[in-house]
Structure formats: structure tokens, C-alpha cells
């Protein structure tokens, strides 16, 4: 059966590849798996049919036969574990790649999301001017060790893996902030991720969907 993932009917990221379905698309492209996309409206996220797939009313979800998954990290880990191309064969290297997946989601992404919220949702608050520099410093406190660990290597631990896929996806959210430019090794690392053919296919698919929807007249 064909894999089915869900994506926003009208993606709030404006076709920039930041919606989390792009991470799942990228994993499927890296492993050569065909898939279909079912579009979900904001209202439909809270309907019983979607809540049966994700009880928190979010996207993406993943369906493959009688298997239904939610949470991007879990979906990408499942894809990487079932199909060759994203996890090393060596058991120790495989464990390290999975560790980097968790590091991306649990250590690196939270302060980045905090920065996004502080900028987009709280920028007009009277205390924003004092808080924003503190939040930016929290992000820098994570990027510094990550940059040092990467050093001059192309990827985090040998060959490209699901750990790099998830880390690059998380770091892409920093582009508008300018913070990546303070860490040239990480900026180059993200650039290598974006240059991968599988990422380009995933990105273009998400962007093409956004462009098509926004050419259509609203009801």
C-alpha cells in the first residue's frame, strides 16, 4: 500500500519548507519511498477522523497500511529503521545517529521555537526588547557546542544520516534570525543539507503545493 502523509491545506510557513511535513517528505525521498499527501484544513485538525491519527490535532501524520503514526521524530525514525539510506548498518553508529535525532528535537529545537515565538508572537509586547536578546543568547548557547562538535566535518557522525536530516531541518528555522551567520560551520552544514537532491525534491513538492493552492481563488 502507498504511504500517506498529511499536510496543511494552506501551509502557514508560506511554502518555505518549514512545515514539519517537509521533514517526513525528505526522509521518504532519501529512502526512495513513494507517498501520497492528504491535505488537511485547520478546522479538520480537530475533527474525529484526524484526531484518531493524532490526538493533539497536529500534522504530519503517517499511514502505511494498518500502521498510523504521529510526531515527526517518530515518523522519521520509523522510516529510517524500515528502509535503507538514513541509518548506518553498524549498531554503534546507528545508535549515535538516533542520538543526534533526539538532540535536534530535544536540545536544539526548543530555544529556536522560543525565539520564533518571541519574534513573531511577542514582538509587540512592551517587554519584548528586553526578552529577545536573552532568548537569542539561549539559542547561541546551543549552537556553540554544536558547531564545535561538527568542526570541519560534512556531517555529524560520518555519513549523512537521519540525525543530520533532523538537525538541518531544525536549524533551517534560524534563517530569518541571522544567527546561523554567526556560526559559519553550521551555515555551511545547513547548505549541504539543502543541496541534497532528496531535500530539493521534498522542498519543491511542498512549495509547489503551496503555490498551486494560492493560485486558486478562495471560496
C-alpha positions in Angstrom: 0.0 0.0 0.0 1.1 3.6 -0.7 2.3 5.6 2.3 0.0 8.6 3.0 1.1 11.6 5.0 -0.9 14.7 6.0 0.0 18.3 5.3 -1.7 21.7 5.9 -4.2 22.6 3.2 -2.9 26.2 3.5 0.6 25.9 5.0 1.3 28.8 7.4 5.0 28.7 6.5 4.3 30.3 3.1 5.9 27.5 1.1 9.3 27.9 2.8 9.7 24.2 3.7 9.4 24.8 7.4 6.2 22.9 8.0 7.0 19.6 9.6 5.6 17.5 6.8 8.8 18.6 4.8 10.9 16.6 7.2 8.9 13.5 6.5 8.9 14.1 2.8 12.7 14.5 3.0 13.0 11.1 4.8 10.8 9.4 2.2 12.8 10.9 -0.7 16.1 9.9 0.9 14.9 6.3 1.1 13.2 6.2 -2.2 9.7 5.6 -0.9 6.6 6.7 -2.9 4.0 8.5 -0.9 0.8 10.5 -1.3 -0.2 13.6 0.6 -3.7 14.2 2.1 -4.3 17.9 2.7 -6.0 18.9 6.0 -7.6 22.2 6.8 -7.1 23.9 10.1 -10.7 23.1 11.1 -10.3 19.5 10.1 -7.4 19.1 12.6 -9.9 18.9 15.4 -12.3 16.6 13.7 -12.6 12.9 14.9 -11.1 11.5 11.7 -7.9 13.4 12.2 -7.8 13.1 16.0 -7.9 9.4 15.6 -4.5 9.7 13.8 -3.1 12.4 16.1 -4.9 13.1 19.4 -3.3 16.5 19.6 -4.7 17.7 16.3 -1.4 18.4 14.5 0.3 17.4 11.3 2.0 15.5 9.9 0.6 12.0 10.3 1.8 8.9 8.6 -0.2 5.9 7.4 1.1 2.7 5.9 -1.4 0.0 5.7 -2.7 -0.6 9.2 0.1 1.5 10.8 -0.7 5.1 11.8 2.0 7.3 13.4 2.3 10.9 14.5 5.2 13.0 15.8 7.8 13.9 13.2 10.7 12.4 15.1 8.9 9.0 15.5 7.8 9.0 11.8 11.3 9.7 10.5 12.8 7.2 12.9 10.3 4.6 11.6 11.1 5.4 8.0 14.9 5.2 8.7 14.5 1.9 10.5 12.4 0.2 7.9 14.2 1.5 4.7 17.9 1.8 3.9 19.5 5.1 3.4 19.2 7.0 6.7 20.8 4.8 9.4 24.2 3.1 9.4 24.5 -0.7 9.4 26.9 -0.6 12.3 25.0 -0.8 15.6 27.0 1.8 17.4 26.9 4.3 14.6 23.2 3.6 14.3 22.7 4.5 18.0 24.7 7.7 17.6 22.6 8.8 14.6 19.5 8.2 16.6 21.0 10.2 19.5 21.5 13.2 17.1 17.9 12.9 16.1 16.9 13.3 19.8 19.4 16.1 20.3 17.9 18.0 17.4 14.4 17.8 18.8 15.0 17.9 22.5 18.1 20.2 22.9 18.4 22.4 19.8 14.8 23.0 18.7 13.2 24.2 21.9 15.2 27.5 22.2 14.8 28.0 18.4 11.0 27.7 18.7 11.1 30.0 21.7 12.9 32.6 19.5 10.3 32.2 16.8 7.5 32.8 19.3 9.3 35.8 20.9 9.8 37.4 17.5 6.5 36.6 15.8 4.0 36.4 18.6 5.5 38.7 21.3 7.4 41.3 19.3 4.8 44.0 20.0 4.9 43.4 23.8 6.4 46.2 25.9 8.9 43.8 27.4 10.0 42.2 24.1 13.0 44.5 23.8 14.5 43.1 27.0 13.5 39.5 26.5 14.5 39.0 22.9 18.3 39.3 23.5 18.1 36.8 26.3 16.3 34.3 24.0 18.8 34.8 21.2 21.6 34.1 23.7 19.9 30.8 24.7 20.0 29.8 21.1 23.7 30.7 20.8 24.4 28.6 23.9 23.2 25.6 22.0 24.7 26.5 18.6 28.2 27.0 20.0 28.7 23.4 21.2 27.0 22.0 18.2 29.3 24.0 15.9 32.4 22.9 17.9 31.3 19.2 17.7 30.7 19.4 13.9 34.1 21.2 13.4 35.1 20.8 9.8 33.2 17.6 9.1 30.5 17.4 6.5 28.1 15.6 8.8 27.7 15.0 12.5 28.9 11.4 12.6 30.4 10.1 9.4 28.0 9.7 6.5 24.7 11.6 6.3 22.0 10.1 8.5 18.6 10.7 10.0 20.4 12.7 12.7 21.6 15.2 10.1 18.2 15.3 8.4 16.5 16.2 11.6 19.3 18.7 12.7 19.3 20.5 9.4 15.5 20.7 9.4 15.6 22.3 12.9 18.4 24.7 12.0 16.6 25.9 8.9 14.2 27.7 11.2 17.0 30.1 12.2 17.5 31.5 8.7 15.3 34.6 9.2 17.1 35.4 12.6 20.6 35.8 11.1 22.0 33.7 13.9 23.3 31.0 11.6 25.7 33.5 10.1 27.5 33.7 13.5 28.4 30.1 13.1 29.9 29.6 9.6 30.4 25.8 10.1 26.7 25.4 10.8 25.6 27.7 8.0 27.7 25.5 5.6 26.3 22.4 7.2 22.7 23.6 6.5 23.7 24.5 3.0 24.9 20.9 2.4 21.6 19.6 3.6 19.6 21.9 1.4 21.8 20.9 -1.6 20.9 17.2 -1.3 18.7 16.1 -4.2 16.2 14.4 -1.8 15.8 17.6 0.1 15.3 19.6 -3.0 12.6 17.2 -4.2 10.8 17.4 -0.8 11.1 21.2 -0.7 9.9 21.7 -4.2 6.9 19.4 -3.6 5.9 21.4 -0.6 6.4 24.7 -2.3 4.6 23.6 -5.5 1.6 22.6 -3.4 1.5 26.0 -1.6 1.8 27.8 -4.9 -1.0 25.8 -6.5 -3.3 26.4 -3.6 -2.7 30.1 -3.6 -3.3 30.4 -7.3 -6.8 29.0 -6.7 -9.5 31.6 -5.8 -10.7 31.4 -2.3 -14.4 30.4 -1.9 
